Amino acid sequence: MQVQLNKDGNIQVDEDIVRRLEGELESALERFGDRITRVEIHLGDENAAKAGVDDKRCVLEARVAGQQPIAVTHHAGSVKEAFDGAVDRLQNLLDSRLGRTGNHKGGPSIRHMQVDKGAP
């Protein structure tokens, strides 16, 4: 999975923070890693230099193989909080969309079960 970070001119993050955010994202989406080809992180400050509540924005856009991109947005008071909220939303959305392909109502789908032909 490739991770790409984009930010507007009002967000200041150094390389250590970028690596930490990318690592957290890869860890959070690890179980989907074989199906996600790329995730883009978009960080922004909607009020620029002005102070404001929940003015930091994080948009995560996941490219899933063979499907349309999936995007989520979260606003918060800090970049880290916005990022964490967006990661949670993306995990939930991916669980909802991709988790259904192999599981139905919490159990394995009959289409994905191994059949033992030697059983009586």
The first five atom37 places (N, CA, C, CB, O) and aatype in JSON, in Angstrom:
{
  "aatype": [12, 5, 19, 5, 10, 2, 11, 3, 7, 2, 9, 5, 19, 3, 6, 3, 9, 19, 1, 1, 10, 6, 7, 6, 10, 6, 15, 0, 10, 6, 1, 13, 7, 3, 1, 9, 16, 1, 19, 6, 9, 8, 10, 7, 3, 6, 2, 0, 0, 11, 0, 7, 19, 3, 3, 11, 1, 4, 19, 10, 6, 0, 1, 19, 0, 7, 5, 5, 14, 9, 0, 19, 16, 8, 8, 0, 7, 15, 19, 11, 6, 0, 13, 3, 7, 0, 19, 3, 1, 10, 5, 2, 10, 10, 3, 15, 1, 10, 7, 1, 16, 7, 2, 8, 11, 7, 7, 14, 15, 9, 1, 8, 12, 5, 19, 3, 11, 7, 0, 14],
  "atom_mask": [
    [1, 1, 1, 1, 1],
    [1, 1, 1, 1, 1],
    [1, 1, 1, 1, 1],
    [1, 1, 1, 1, 1],
    [1, 1, 1, 1, 1],
    [1, 1, 1, 1, 1],
    [1, 1, 1, 1, 1],
    [1, 1, 1, 1, 1],
    [1, 1, 1, 0, 1],
    [1, 1, 1, 1, 1],
    [1, 1, 1, 1, 1],
    [1, 1, 1, 1, 1],
    [1, 1, 1, 1, 1],
    [1, 1, 1, 1, 1],
    [1, 1, 1, 1, 1],
    [1, 1, 1, 1, 1],
    [1, 1, 1, 1, 1],
    [1, 1, 1, 1, 1],
    [1, 1, 1, 1, 1],
    [1, 1, 1, 1, 1],
    [1, 1, 1, 1, 1],
    [1, 1, 1, 1, 1],
    [1, 1, 1, 0, 1],
    [1, 1, 1, 1, 1],
    [1, 1, 1, 1, 1],
    [1, 1, 1, 1, 1],
    [1, 1, 1, 1, 1],
    [1, 1, 1, 1, 1],
    [1, 1, 1, 1, 1],
    [1, 1, 1, 1, 1],
    [1, 1, 1, 1, 1],
    [1, 1, 1, 1, 1],
    [1, 1, 1, 0, 1],
    [1, 1, 1, 1, 1],
    [1, 1, 1, 1, 1],
    [1, 1, 1, 1, 1],
    [1, 1, 1, 1, 1],
    [1, 1, 1, 1, 1],
    [1, 1, 1, 1, 1],
    [1, 1, 1, 1, 1],
    [1, 1, 1, 1, 1],
    [1, 1, 1, 1, 1],
    [1, 1, 1, 1, 1],
    [1, 1, 1, 0, 1],
    [1, 1, 1, 1, 1],
    [1, 1, 1, 1, 1],
    [1, 1, 1, 1, 1],
    [1, 1, 1, 1, 1],
    [1, 1, 1, 1, 1],
    [1, 1, 1, 1, 1],
    [1, 1, 1, 1, 1],
    [1, 1, 1, 0, 1],
    [1, 1, 1, 1, 1],
    [1, 1, 1, 1, 1],
    [1, 1, 1, 1, 1],
    [1, 1, 1, 1, 1],
    [1, 1, 1, 1, 1],
    [1, 1, 1, 1, 1],
    [1, 1, 1, 1, 1],
    [1, 1, 1, 1, 1],
    [1, 1, 1, 1, 1],
    [1, 1, 1, 1, 1],
    [1, 1, 1, 1, 1],
    [1, 1, 1, 1, 1],
    [1, 1, 1, 1, 1],
    [1, 1, 1, 0, 1],
    [1, 1, 1, 1, 1],
    [1, 1, 1, 1, 1],
    [1, 1, 1, 1, 1],
    [1, 1, 1, 1, 1],
    [1, 1, 1, 1, 1],
    [1, 1, 1, 1, 1],
    [1, 1, 1, 1, 1],
    [1, 1, 1, 1, 1],
    [1, 1, 1, 1, 1],
    [1, 1, 1, 1, 1],
    [1, 1, 1, 0, 1],
    [1, 1, 1, 1, 1],
    [1, 1, 1, 1, 1],
    [1, 1, 1, 1, 1],
    [1, 1, 1, 1, 1],
    [1, 1, 1, 1, 1],
    [1, 1, 1, 1, 1],
    [1, 1, 1, 1, 1],
    [1, 1, 1, 0, 1],
    [1, 1, 1, 1, 1],
    [1, 1, 1, 1, 1],
    [1, 1, 1, 1, 1],
    [1, 1, 1, 1, 1],
    [1, 1, 1, 1, 1],
    [1, 1, 1, 1, 1],
    [1, 1, 1, 1, 1],
    [1, 1, 1, 1, 1],
    [1, 1, 1, 1, 1],
    [1, 1, 1, 1, 1],
    [1, 1, 1, 1, 1],
    [1, 1, 1, 1, 1],
    [1, 1, 1, 1, 1],
    [1, 1, 1, 0, 1],
    [1, 1, 1, 1, 1],
    [1, 1, 1, 1, 1],
    [1, 1, 1, 0, 1],
    [1, 1, 1, 1, 1],
    [1, 1, 1, 1, 1],
    [1, 1, 1, 1, 1],
    [1, 1, 1, 0, 1],
    [1, 1, 1, 0, 1],
    [1, 1, 1, 1, 1],
    [1, 1, 1, 1, 1],
    [1, 1, 1, 1, 1],
    [1, 1, 1, 1, 1],
    [1, 1, 1, 1, 1],
    [1, 1, 1, 1, 1],
    [1, 1, 1, 1, 1],
    [1, 1, 1, 1, 1],
    [1, 1, 1, 1, 1],
    [1, 1, 1, 1, 1],
    [1, 1, 1, 0, 1],
    [1, 1, 1, 1, 1],
    [1, 1, 1, 1, 1]
  ],
  "atom_positions": [
    [[0.84, -1.17, 0.0], [0.0, 0.0, 0.0], [0.89, 1.24, 0.0], [-0.96, 0.0, 1.22], [1.8, 1.38, 0.82]],
    [[0.62, 2.11, -0.93], [1.37, 3.36, -1.04], [0.61, 4.44, -0.27], [1.57, 3.78, -2.53], [-0.62, 4.52, -0.37]],
    [[1.33, 5.27, 0.51], [0.72, 6.36, 1.26], [1.32, 7.67, 0.76], [0.93, 6.19, 2.8], [2.54, 7.81, 0.67]],
    [[0.45, 8.62, 0.45], [0.89, 9.92, -0.05], [0.26, 11.0, 0.83], [0.52, 10.13, -1.56], [-0.95, 10.98, 1.06]],
    [[1.07, 11.94, 1.33], [0.57, 13.02, 2.18], [0.58, 14.34, 1.43], [1.41, 13.12, 3.46], [1.6, 14.72, 0.85]],
    [[-0.54, 15.03, 1.45], [-0.67, 16.36, 0.86], [-1.14, 17.29, 1.96], [-1.67, 16.36, -0.36], [-1.93, 16.9, 2.82]],
    [[-0.65, 18.54, 1.94], [-1.08, 19.5, 2.95], [-1.14, 20.88, 2.32], [-0.14, 19.49, 4.16], [-0.43, 21.17, 1.35]],
    [[-1.99, 21.72, 2.9], [-2.03, 23.09, 2.39], [-0.91, 23.9, 3.05], [-3.42, 23.74, 2.67], [-0.22, 23.39, 3.93]],
    [[-0.72, 25.12, 2.63], [0.38, 25.94, 3.12], [0.26, 26.36, 4.57], [0.0, 0.0, 0.0], [1.21, 26.91, 5.13]],
    [[-0.89, 26.12, 5.18], [-1.1, 26.53, 6.57], [-0.78, 25.43, 7.57], [-2.52, 26.97, 6.76], [-0.81, 25.67, 8.78]],
    [[-0.48, 24.26, 7.1], [-0.15, 23.13, 7.98], [1.35, 22.92, 7.96], [-0.9, 21.82, 7.52], [1.97, 22.77, 6.9]],
    [[1.94, 22.91, 9.15], [3.38, 22.69, 9.28], [3.62, 21.33, 9.93], [4.04, 23.83, 10.12], [3.31, 21.14, 11.11]],
    [[4.16, 20.4, 9.18], [4.53, 19.09, 9.73], [5.92, 18.74, 9.23], [3.49, 17.98, 9.33], [6.25, 18.95, 8.06]],
    [[6.75, 18.21, 10.15], [8.1, 17.83, 9.74], [8.11, 16.37, 9.3], [9.12, 18.07, 10.89], [7.1, 15.68, 9.41]],
    [[9.24, 15.91, 8.82], [9.36, 14.55, 8.27], [9.09, 13.47, 9.32], [10.75, 14.35, 7.68], [8.55, 12.42, 8.99]],
    [[9.46, 13.72, 10.59], [9.19, 12.73, 11.63], [7.68, 12.54, 11.82], [9.83, 13.16, 12.96], [7.21, 11.41, 11.96]],
    [[6.94, 13.64, 11.82], [5.49, 13.55, 11.97], [4.88, 12.86, 10.75], [4.88, 14.96, 12.16], [3.97, 12.04, 10.9]],
    [[5.36, 13.18, 9.57], [4.86, 12.54, 8.35], [5.07, 11.03, 8.42], [5.57, 13.11, 7.1], [4.15, 10.27, 8.13]],
    [[6.26, 10.6, 8.81], [6.53, 9.15, 8.92], [5.66, 8.5, 9.98], [8.01, 8.91, 9.25], [5.18, 7.38, 9.79]],
    [[5.44, 9.2, 11.1], [4.6, 8.64, 12.16], [3.15, 8.51, 11.69], [4.68, 9.52, 13.43], [2.51, 7.49, 11.95]],
    [[2.62, 9.52, 11.0], [1.25, 9.45, 10.49], [1.11, 8.32, 9.46], [0.84, 10.79, 9.86], [0.14, 7.57, 9.49]],
    [[2.07, 8.22, 8.56], [2.03, 7.15, 7.56], [2.09, 5.78, 8.23], [3.19, 7.3, 6.57], [1.37, 4.86, 7.82]],
    [[2.92, 5.63, 9.25], [3.03, 4.36, 9.97], [1.74, 4.01, 10.69], [0.0, 0.0, 0.0], [1.3, 2.86, 10.66]],
    [[1.13, 4.99, 11.32], [-0.14, 4.75, 12.02], [-1.23, 4.34, 11.04], [-0.57, 6.0, 12.8], [-2.03, 3.45, 11.32]],
    [[-1.26, 4.99, 9.89], [-2.26, 4.67, 8.88], [-2.05, 3.25, 8.34], [-2.21, 5.69, 7.72], [-3.01, 2.49, 8.23]],
    [[-0.82, 2.91, 8.0], [-0.54, 1.56, 7.5], [-0.9, 0.5, 8.53], [0.94, 1.44, 7.11], [-1.43, -0.55, 8.17]],
    [[-0.61, 0.77, 9.79], [-0.94, -0.18, 10.85], [-2.45, -0.33, 11.0], [-0.32, 0.27, 12.16], [-2.95, -1.44, 11.15]],
    [[-3.17, 0.79, 10.96], [-4.63, 0.76, 11.12], [-5.32, 0.03, 9.98], [-5.17, 2.16, 11.24], [-6.36, -0.6, 10.18]],
    [[-4.75, 0.12, 8.77], [-5.39, -0.49, 7.59], [-4.71, -1.78, 7.16], [-5.39, 0.5, 6.44], [-4.93, -2.26, 6.05]],
    [[-3.88, -2.33, 8.01], [-3.09, -3.51, 7.67], [-3.94, -4.68, 7.18], [-2.29, -3.96, 8.88], [-3.56, -5.37, 6.24]],
    [[-5.08, -4.89, 7.8], [-5.91, -6.04, 7.4], [-6.52, -5.89, 6.01], [-7.02, -6.25, 8.41], [-6.98, -6.87, 5.41]],
    [[-6.53, -4.66, 5.49], [-7.03, -4.41, 4.14], [-5.89, -4.24, 3.14], [-7.92, -3.18, 4.13], [-6.14, -3.99, 1.96]],
    [[-4.66, -4.38, 3.59], [-3.48, -4.05, 2.8], [-3.4, -4.69, 1.43], [0.0, 0.0, 0.0], [-2.9, -4.07, 0.5]],
    [[-3.89, -5.9, 1.3], [-3.81, -6.58, 0.01], [-4.83, -6.04, -0.98], [-4.0, -8.07, 0.19], [-4.72, -6.3, -2.18]],
    [[-5.84, -5.3, -0.51], [-6.88, -4.79, -1.39], [-6.75, -3.29, -1.66], [-8.24, -5.08, -0.8], [-7.3, -2.78, -2.63]],
    [[-6.03, -2.59, -0.79], [-5.86, -1.14, -0.96], [-4.54, -0.89, -1.66], [-5.91, -0.4, 0.42], [-3.48, -1.34, -1.21]],
    [[-4.59, -0.16, -2.77], [-3.37, 0.12, -3.52], [-2.7, 1.41, -3.07], [-3.68, 0.18, -4.99], [-1.48, 1.51, -3.04]],
    [[-3.52, 2.41, -2.71], [-2.96, 3.7, -2.3], [-3.92, 4.43, -1.38], [-2.63, 4.57, -3.53], [-5.14, 4.32, -1.52]],
    [[-3.35, 5.18, -0.43], [-4.14, 6.04, 0.43], [-3.51, 7.42, 0.38], [-4.22, 5.5, 1.9], [-2.3, 7.58, 0.57]],
    [[-4.34, 8.43, 0.13], [-3.87, 9.81, 0.13], [-4.38, 10.5, 1.39], [-4.33, 10.58, -1.14], [-5.56, 10.4, 1.73]],
    [[-3.48, 11.19, 2.07], [-3.82, 11.98, 3.25], [-3.8, 13.45, 2.83], [-2.82, 11.72, 4.45], [-2.8, 13.93, 2.3]],
    [[-4.9, 14.14, 3.05], [-4.98, 15.57, 2.74], [-5.23, 16.31, 4.05], [-6.12, 15.87, 1.7], [-6.28, 16.16, 4.67]],
    [[-4.26, 17.12, 4.47], [-4.39, 17.9, 5.7], [-4.59, 19.36, 5.35], [-3.15, 17.72, 6.6], [-3.94, 19.88, 4.44]],
    [[-5.49, 20.03, 6.07], [-5.74, 21.43, 5.8], [-6.2, 22.18, 7.04], [0.0, 0.0, 0.0], [-6.71, 21.59, 7.98]],
    [[-6.0, 23.48, 7.01], [-6.47, 24.39, 8.05], [-7.47, 25.32, 7.38], [-5.28, 25.19, 8.74], [-7.08, 26.18, 6.6]],
    [[-8.73, 25.16, 7.69], [-9.77, 25.88, 6.97], [-9.82, 27.37, 7.3], [-11.1, 25.26, 7.27], [-10.33, 28.16, 6.5]],
    [[-9.31, 27.76, 8.47], [-9.33, 29.18, 8.84], [-7.98, 29.84, 8.67], [-9.78, 29.33, 10.27], [-7.8, 30.99, 9.08]],
    [[-7.04, 29.16, 8.08], [-5.68, 29.67, 7.86], [-5.09, 30.16, 9.17], [-5.68, 30.82, 6.81], [-5.01, 29.39, 10.13]],
    [[-4.69, 31.39, 9.23], [-3.99, 31.91, 10.41], [-4.95, 32.26, 11.55], [-3.19, 33.13, 10.03], [-4.49, 32.48, 12.68]],
    [[-6.24, 32.32, 11.3], [-7.21, 32.66, 12.34], [-7.45, 31.46, 13.24], [-8.54, 33.13, 11.72], [-7.39, 30.31, 12.81]],
    [[-7.73, 31.76, 14.5], [-8.05, 30.69, 15.44], [-9.49, 30.25, 15.21], [-7.85, 31.16, 16.91], [-10.34, 31.04, 14.79]],
    [[-9.75, 29.0, 15.48], [-11.11, 28.5, 15.31], [-11.25, 27.11, 15.9], [0.0, 0.0, 0.0], [-10.27, 26.38, 16.05]],
    [[-12.46, 26.77, 16.24], [-12.75, 25.45, 16.79], [-12.96, 24.49, 15.63], [-13.99, 25.48, 17.73], [-13.68, 24.8, 14.68]],
    [[-12.35, 23.34, 15.72], [-12.49, 22.29, 14.7], [-12.19, 22.8, 13.29], [-13.9, 21.72, 14.73], [-12.9, 22.48, 12.34]],
    [[-11.12, 23.58, 13.18], [-10.77, 24.14, 11.87], [-9.71, 23.32, 11.13], [-10.27, 25.56, 12.03], [-9.38, 23.64, 9.99]],
    [[-9.18, 22.27, 11.77], [-8.23, 21.39, 11.09], [-9.02, 20.28, 10.4], [-7.17, 20.8, 12.09], [-9.94, 19.71, 10.98]],
    [[-8.64, 19.98, 9.16], [-9.36, 18.99, 8.36], [-8.41, 17.91, 7.89], [-10.05, 19.67, 7.15], [-7.28, 18.19, 7.48]],
    [[-8.87, 16.68, 7.95], [-8.12, 15.56, 7.38], [-9.07, 14.79, 6.47], [-7.53, 14.64, 8.51], [-10.14, 14.34, 6.9]],
    [[-8.66, 14.65, 5.22], [-9.41, 13.84, 4.26], [-8.51, 12.65, 3.92], [-9.8, 14.67, 2.96], [-7.34, 12.82, 3.57]],
    [[-9.06, 11.46, 4.03], [-8.35, 10.24, 3.63], [-9.08, 9.66, 2.43], [-8.28, 9.2, 4.8], [-10.29, 9.44, 2.46]],
    [[-8.33, 9.41, 1.38], [-8.89, 8.82, 0.17], [-8.17, 7.51, -0.1], [-8.76, 9.79, -1.05], [-6.97, 7.48, -0.36]],
    [[-8.93, 6.41, -0.04], [-8.36, 5.08, -0.25], [-8.71, 4.59, -1.64], [-8.87, 4.09, 0.83], [-9.87, 4.66, -2.06]],
    [[-7.72, 4.09, -2.34], [-7.93, 3.48, -3.66], [-7.97, 1.97, -3.46], [-6.79, 3.89, -4.69], [-6.97, 1.34, -3.12]],
    [[-9.14, 1.42, -3.67], [-9.35, -0.02, -3.5], [-9.31, -0.67, -4.87], [-10.7, -0.33, -2.77], [-9.97, -0.2, -5.79]],
    [[-8.54, -1.73, -5.01], [-8.39, -2.42, -6.29], [-9.74, -2.83, -6.84], [-7.48, -3.64, -6.14], [-10.52, -3.51, -6.17]],
    [[-10.01, -2.41, -8.08], [-11.24, -2.8, -8.77], [-12.49, -2.05, -8.34], [0.0, 0.0, 0.0], [-13.59, -2.42, -8.75]],
    [[-12.35, -1.0, -7.51], [-13.51, -0.24, -7.05], [-13.23, 1.25, -7.16], [-13.87, -0.62, -5.6], [-12.1, 1.67, -7.38]],
    [[-14.28, 2.03, -7.0], [-14.14, 3.47, -6.96], [-13.42, 3.87, -5.67], [-15.53, 4.16, -7.06], [-13.52, 3.16, -4.67]],
    [[-12.7, 5.0, -5.67], [-12.04, 5.46, -4.45], [-13.06, 5.72, -3.34], [-11.22, 6.73, -4.73], [-14.21, 6.08, -3.59]],
    [[-12.6, 5.53, -2.1], [-13.41, 5.77, -0.91], [-12.77, 6.93, -0.17], [-13.51, 4.48, -0.01], [-11.56, 6.93, 0.06]],
    [[-13.57, 7.92, 0.22], [-13.02, 9.08, 0.92], [-13.83, 9.39, 2.17], [-13.0, 10.31, -0.01], [-15.06, 9.24, 2.19]],
    [[-13.13, 9.83, 3.22], [-13.75, 10.26, 4.46], [-13.11, 11.58, 4.89], [-13.61, 9.18, 5.58], [-11.97, 11.86, 4.52]],
    [[-13.84, 12.37, 5.65], [-13.35, 13.65, 6.15], [-13.65, 13.75, 7.64], [-13.98, 14.84, 5.38], [-14.7, 13.31, 8.1]],
    [[-12.7, 14.35, 8.38], [-12.93, 14.61, 9.8], [-12.35, 15.96, 10.15], [-12.32, 13.49, 10.68], [-11.23, 16.29, 9.74]],
    [[-13.1, 16.76, 10.91], [-12.66, 18.07, 11.39], [-12.4, 17.98, 12.89], [-13.71, 19.18, 11.07], [-13.13, 17.29, 13.61]],
    [[-11.36, 18.67, 13.36], [-11.04, 18.68, 14.79], [-10.22, 19.92, 15.11], [-10.28, 17.4, 15.21], [-9.91, 20.72, 14.23]],
    [[-9.88, 20.06, 16.37], [-9.12, 21.21, 16.83], [-7.64, 21.13, 16.56], [0.0, 0.0, 0.0], [-6.95, 22.14, 16.6]],
    [[-7.13, 19.92, 16.28], [-5.71, 19.74, 15.96], [-5.57, 18.79, 14.78], [-4.93, 19.21, 17.2], [-6.47, 18.02, 14.47]],
    [[-4.42, 18.86, 14.14], [-4.15, 17.98, 13.01], [-4.2, 16.52, 13.44], [-2.78, 18.3, 12.38], [-4.77, 15.68, 12.74]],
    [[-3.62, 16.2, 14.58], [-3.59, 14.82, 15.07], [-5.0, 14.3, 15.34], [-2.74, 14.73, 16.35], [-5.32, 13.17, 14.98]],
    [[-5.83, 15.12, 15.99], [-7.2, 14.7, 16.26], [-7.99, 14.51, 14.97], [-7.9, 15.72, 17.15], [-8.78, 13.56, 14.85]],
    [[-7.79, 15.4, 14.01], [-8.47, 15.27, 12.72], [-8.02, 14.0, 12.01], [-8.19, 16.5, 11.83], [-8.85, 13.29, 11.42]],
    [[-6.72, 13.71, 12.05], [-6.18, 12.5, 11.42], [-6.75, 11.25, 12.1], [-4.63, 12.51, 11.5], [-7.22, 10.34, 11.42]],
    [[-6.71, 11.21, 13.43], [-7.21, 10.03, 14.15], [-8.69, 9.8, 13.87], [-7.0, 10.2, 15.66], [-9.12, 8.65, 13.68]],
    [[-9.48, 10.87, 13.83], [-10.9, 10.72, 13.53], [-11.15, 10.21, 12.12], [0.0, 0.0, 0.0], [-12.03, 9.39, 11.9]],
    [[-10.36, 10.71, 11.17], [-10.5, 10.26, 9.78], [-10.1, 8.79, 9.64], [-9.64, 11.13, 8.83], [-10.73, 8.04, 8.9]],
    [[-9.05, 8.37, 10.35], [-8.63, 6.96, 10.3], [-9.74, 6.07, 10.84], [-7.33, 6.75, 11.12], [-10.04, 5.03, 10.25]],
    [[-10.36, 6.47, 11.96], [-11.47, 5.69, 12.51], [-12.62, 5.58, 11.51], [-11.97, 6.31, 13.82], [-13.19, 4.5, 11.32]],
    [[-12.95, 6.69, 10.88], [-14.04, 6.68, 9.9], [-13.7, 5.79, 8.7], [-14.34, 8.1, 9.42], [-14.56, 5.06, 8.21]],
    [[-12.46, 5.87, 8.24], [-12.06, 5.05, 7.09], [-12.09, 3.57, 7.46], [-10.65, 5.45, 6.61], [-12.55, 2.75, 6.66]],
    [[-11.62, 3.21, 8.64], [-11.67, 1.81, 9.07], [-13.11, 1.31, 9.08], [-11.03, 1.65, 10.48], [-13.4, 0.22, 8.59]],
    [[-14.02, 2.1, 9.64], [-15.43, 1.71, 9.7], [-16.03, 1.55, 8.31], [-16.23, 2.73, 10.5], [-16.77, 0.6, 8.05]],
    [[-15.71, 2.48, 7.43], [-16.24, 2.4, 6.07], [-15.68, 1.19, 5.32], [-15.93, 3.68, 5.31], [-16.42, 0.5, 4.63]],
    [[-14.39, 0.94, 5.47], [-13.79, -0.22, 4.81], [-14.33, -1.53, 5.39], [-12.27, -0.18, 4.94], [-14.57, -2.48, 4.66]],
    [[-14.53, -1.57, 6.72], [-15.15, -2.75, 7.33], [-16.53, -2.98, 6.73], [-15.26, -2.58, 8.86], [-16.9, -4.12, 6.43]],
    [[-17.27, -1.92, 6.57], [-18.62, -2.02, 6.03], [-18.61, -2.49, 4.57], [-19.34, -0.69, 6.14], [-19.37, -3.37, 4.19]],
    [[-17.74, -1.89, 3.78], [-17.72, -2.21, 2.34], [-16.98, -3.5, 2.03], [-17.08, -1.08, 1.58], [-17.5, -4.35, 1.29]],
    [[-15.79, -3.67, 2.57], [-14.96, -4.83, 2.22], [-15.2, -6.01, 3.14], [-13.49, -4.46, 2.24], [-15.02, -7.16, 2.74]],
    [[-15.6, -5.74, 4.36], [-15.83, -6.82, 5.31], [-16.99, -7.7, 4.9], [0.0, 0.0, 0.0], [-17.05, -8.87, 5.28]],
    [[-17.91, -7.15, 4.14], [-19.08, -7.91, 3.71], [-18.77, -8.95, 2.65], [-20.13, -6.97, 3.19], [-19.53, -9.91, 2.5]],
    [[-17.68, -8.79, 1.93], [-17.43, -9.71, 0.83], [-17.15, -11.13, 1.31], [-16.28, -9.22, 0.01], [-17.48, -12.08, 0.6]],
    [[-16.56, -11.29, 2.49], [-16.26, -12.63, 2.97], [-17.09, -13.05, 4.16], [0.0, 0.0, 0.0], [-17.12, -14.24, 4.49]],
    [[-17.76, -12.12, 4.81], [-18.54, -12.43, 6.0], [-19.96, -11.93, 5.85], [-17.89, -11.81, 7.24], [-20.22, -10.9, 5.24]],
    [[-20.87, -12.69, 6.41], [-22.27, -12.31, 6.41], [-22.78, -12.41, 7.84], [-23.11, -13.2, 5.43], [-22.76, -13.49, 8.43]],
    [[-23.23, -11.31, 8.39], [-23.76, -11.26, 9.76], [-22.76, -11.83, 10.77], [-25.08, -12.03, 9.85], [-23.14, -12.57, 11.68]],
    [[-21.49, -11.48, 10.61], [-20.47, -11.86, 11.58], [-19.86, -13.23, 11.37], [0.0, 0.0, 0.0], [-18.94, -13.59, 12.1]],
    [[-20.33, -13.99, 10.41], [-19.78, -15.31, 10.17], [-19.32, -15.46, 8.74], [0.0, 0.0, 0.0], [-19.61, -14.6, 7.91]],
    [[-18.62, -16.53, 8.43], [-18.15, -16.7, 7.07], [-19.31, -16.92, 6.1], [-17.18, -17.87, 6.99], [-20.3, -17.56, 6.44]],
    [[-19.16, -16.39, 4.93], [-20.15, -16.57, 3.88], [-20.07, -17.99, 3.35], [-19.95, -15.55, 2.75], [-18.99, -18.58, 3.3]],
    [[-21.19, -18.54, 2.94], [-21.21, -19.89, 2.39], [-20.4, -19.95, 1.09], [-22.65, -20.34, 2.13], [-19.89, -21.01, 0.73]],
    [[-20.28, -18.82, 0.41], [-19.51, -18.79, -0.83], [-18.01, -18.89, -0.58], [-19.82, -17.52, -1.6], [-17.26, -19.26, -1.48]],
    [[-17.57, -18.56, 0.63], [-16.15, -18.56, 0.92], [-15.74, -19.69, 1.86], [-15.75, -17.24, 1.52], [-14.58, -19.76, 2.27]],
    [[-16.66, -20.56, 2.21], [-16.35, -21.66, 3.11], [-15.7, -22.81, 2.33], [-17.63, -22.16, 3.84], [-16.05, -23.06, 1.18]],
    [[-14.78, -23.49, 2.97], [-14.16, -24.67, 2.4], [-15.09, -25.86, 2.63], [-12.76, -24.92, 3.02], [-15.57, -26.07, 3.75]],
    [[-15.35, -26.62, 1.63], [-16.23, -27.77, 1.75], [-15.38, -29.03, 1.81], [-17.23, -27.84, 0.57], [-14.52, -29.25, 0.95]],
    [[-15.62, -29.85, 2.84], [-14.92, -31.12, 2.98], [-15.76, -32.19, 2.3], [-14.66, -31.48, 4.5], [-16.77, -32.63, 2.83]],
    [[-15.31, -32.6, 1.1], [-16.1, -33.54, 0.3], [-16.05, -34.96, 0.85], [-15.62, -33.54, -1.13], [-16.81, -35.83, 0.42]],
    [[-15.14, -35.21, 1.8], [-15.06, -36.55, 2.37], [-15.96, -36.71, 3.58], [0.0, 0.0, 0.0], [-16.08, -37.82, 4.11]],
    [[-16.61, -35.65, 4.03], [-17.48, -35.71, 5.19], [-18.81, -36.36, 4.82], [-17.71, -34.3, 5.78], [-19.28, -36.22, 3.69]],
    [[-19.43, -37.08, 5.78], [-20.71, -37.76, 5.48], [-21.85, -36.79, 5.31], [-21.06, -38.73, 6.56], [-22.98, -37.21, 5.06]]
  ]
}
